[in-house]
Amino acid sequence: GAEIREAIAEVVSSITAAIRQALENTPPELSGDLMSTGIAMAGGGALLKGLDRHIAEQLKVSVTVADDPLAAVVEGAGKVLDNLEPYKGVCK
């Protein structure tokens, strides 16, 4: 328990800092939405026990973990690939 927490503390801190920076760099009209609706976590990192709670406490934002975090990444990528047009500005 404690050894694992200590081993990943720096990674968790980096993840939290990256999310904070992303929120700070988000236009006000979008960051307001994020602050009211919250952040959704997906992928392997979302499986880290307590990471959602840590991010919520540190950033004062609601955090939800996808029902199946690993599948959510693949499903999301599939949806983008099925309909690339709306995402051309973000996909390079």
N, C-alpha and C positions, 0 to 999 in steps of 0.2 A: 503494500500500500504506500507507505511513506517514501520508500526508495523510488518507486515508480513516479510518484508525484514530483519528487525532487529532480528526477532524470528528465522529465518532460516540461518542467517549469519554464525554461527558456523558450521552448517551442510555443507553449501556450501564450506566453507574453508576446512573442512575435506575431502570432495569429491575431491576438487582441489589438495590438498596435496597428497592424495592417488594416483591420476592419475600421478602427478609429480614423485612420488616415483616409480611407475610402469614403467614410461618412462625411468627413470634413471637406473633401474635394467634390462632393456631390452637390449639384445645384440645389438651392434652397427649396424649390418646388418639389423636387424628388426626395430630398432628405426629410422634409416634413412628413411625406407619405411613409417613408421608412420608419421614422420615429413613432408614427401612430399605428402602423400595421405590423411593424417588427421585421426581424431578419429570419429567413429560413435557412437552416443548415442542411447540407447534403454532402455526400462523399464519405470517405473513410474517417476523416477528422471528426465528423459528426457523431461517430461511435465512441469517442473518448468520453468516458463517464464524467459528468459534471462540467464539461466544457461549455455547454449551452448556458448553464447557471452562472458560470464564471463570466462569460461574455456579457450576459444580461446585467449582472451586478456591476461590472466595470464600466460598461457603456450606457447604462440606464436605458436599455431598449429591450423590448420583448424578443425572445429567441424561441423559435420552434424548430424541432428536428423532424425531418421528413420521415414518414412511416417506414420506408425502406431506403435509407440514405445511399446505399451503393447503387441500387437500381434507379434512383431518382436522377443520378448523373447521366446514366446511359439513356434513360427515357427523355430527359431534357435535350440532350444532344441530338437524339433522333427527331424530336419535334422541330428543332432548328433546321436540320438537314432536309426534312420534308417540306419546309416552307422558308427558304433562305431569304427571300426578298425583304421582309421587314428587318432582317438582321444584318443587311449588307454594311451598314454604318459601323457595326461593332465587330463583325467577323472579317478578318483579314486573311 
